[in-house]
Amino acid sequence: LRLEVDPLFFQPDDINEHSFPSYGQLRSCSYLESVIREVLRLHAPAVISRVAQDCTEVTLETSKYKYILPTDTDVIVAPWVTHRLDTTMQDEDPLIFDPDRTVKKSEAYFPFAIGSRNCVGRELALAEMRAVIACMVHTY
């Protein structure tokens, strides 16, 4: 990570002058993105809650039973739990921090929720994480 981030903090014309990397430069750091995805997989920022608009029948992959969710039922999903399930990590230990792990966008990975009601602050949060992690890695 340091090898990817450190060169962004120096101006090419004056090696003694520090500069802050641009949004585009930080966004293009692939390993930094992998580290952030893995951090969010293990430490999702929030739980997701919705209200069932219609009566719905649900069958969970881990259960043989069907559940009925009546209209106006509060449904709470915790990405922190879902991201740690063995079934979502394809034979890898889900509790190990591994930025080289392939975390693809899927219904099993949703730190900021998915669909039309996902987090409106997602891009800002990701930009802040890129900047803070890059500065911390460069400084320390």
C-alpha positions in Angstrom: 0.0 0.0 0.0 2.8 2.4 0.9 4.5 1.7 -2.5 1.3 2.8 -4.2 0.5 5.8 -2.1 3.9 7.5 -1.3 4.7 8.6 -4.8 1.4 10.6 -4.9 2.6 13.0 -2.1 5.6 14.5 -4.0 5.7 17.1 -6.7 7.8 15.9 -9.7 9.6 19.3 -9.8 10.5 19.6 -6.2 11.1 16.4 -4.2 11.2 18.4 -0.9 7.7 19.9 -1.4 4.8 17.7 -0.2 1.5 17.9 -2.1 -1.8 16.3 -1.6 -3.0 13.8 -4.2 -6.0 14.6 -6.3 -9.3 12.8 -6.1 -8.6 11.1 -9.4 -5.1 10.0 -8.3 -6.5 8.4 -5.1 -9.4 6.8 -7.0 -6.9 5.1 -9.4 -5.0 3.4 -6.6 -6.2 -0.2 -7.1 -4.6 -1.7 -3.9 -6.0 1.2 -1.8 -9.5 0.4 -3.2 -8.9 -3.3 -2.3 -8.0 -2.3 1.3 -11.1 -0.1 1.6 -13.4 -2.9 0.2 -12.0 -5.4 2.7 -12.3 -2.9 5.6 -15.9 -2.3 4.7 -16.5 -6.0 4.3 -15.3 -6.6 7.9 -16.6 -3.4 9.4 -19.7 -2.2 7.5 -20.7 1.3 8.6 -24.4 0.6 9.5 -27.3 -1.7 9.5 -30.0 -1.5 6.9 -33.6 -1.3 7.7 -36.7 -1.3 5.5 -40.4 -1.7 6.0 -42.1 -4.5 4.0 -44.6 -2.8 1.7 -46.5 -6.0 0.9 -46.9 -9.3 2.5 -43.9 -11.4 1.3 -42.9 -15.0 1.6 -39.1 -15.5 2.2 -37.0 -18.6 2.2 -33.5 -18.3 3.5 -30.6 -20.2 2.0 -29.6 -21.5 5.4 -33.1 -22.8 6.3 -35.7 -25.2 4.9 -38.5 -23.1 6.3 -40.5 -20.4 4.7 -41.2 -17.2 6.6 -44.1 -14.8 6.0 -43.3 -11.1 6.4 -46.6 -9.3 6.9 -47.1 -5.8 5.5 -45.5 -3.0 7.5 -43.0 -5.4 9.2 -39.7 -3.8 10.0 -36.8 -5.8 8.4 -33.3 -5.2 9.6 -30.2 -6.5 7.7 -26.8 -6.4 9.2 -24.0 -6.4 6.6 -21.5 -7.0 9.4 -23.1 -10.5 9.8 -23.7 -11.2 6.1 -20.2 -10.3 5.1 -18.8 -12.9 7.6 -20.8 -15.8 6.4 -18.8 -18.7 5.0 -21.2 -19.1 2.1 -20.4 -15.6 0.7 -16.6 -16.0 0.7 -16.2 -19.1 -1.5 -14.0 -21.4 0.7 -12.0 -18.5 2.2 -11.9 -17.7 6.0 -14.3 -14.7 6.2 -12.8 -13.5 9.4 -9.3 -12.9 8.0 -8.4 -9.5 6.7 -7.1 -10.0 3.2 -7.1 -7.1 0.7 -6.1 -9.5 -2.1 -9.4 -11.3 -1.6 -11.7 -10.9 -4.6 -14.7 -9.0 -3.2 -17.0 -8.5 -6.1 -20.1 -6.3 -6.2 -22.9 -8.7 -5.5 -26.0 -9.0 -3.3 -23.8 -10.6 -0.6 -21.5 -7.5 -0.3 -23.4 -4.3 0.5 -21.7 -2.0 3.1 -23.7 1.0 1.9 -26.9 -0.9 0.9 -27.9 -1.7 -2.6 -30.6 -0.6 -5.0 -32.4 2.7 -5.4 -32.2 3.3 -1.6 -28.5 3.0 -1.1 -26.5 5.5 0.9 -26.5 9.0 -0.6 -23.2 9.7 1.1 -21.4 6.7 -0.3 -19.1 8.5 -2.7 -18.2 11.1 -0.2 -17.5 8.5 2.5 -15.3 6.5 0.0 -13.4 9.7 -1.0 -12.8 10.6 2.6 -11.6 7.0 3.4 -9.2 7.1 0.4 -7.7 10.5 1.6 -7.4 9.6 5.3 -5.9 6.1 4.7 -3.5 7.5 2.1 -2.3 10.2 4.5 -2.0 7.8 7.4 0.0 5.3 5.4 2.2 8.1 4.0 2.8 9.7 7.4 3.3 6.7 9.6 
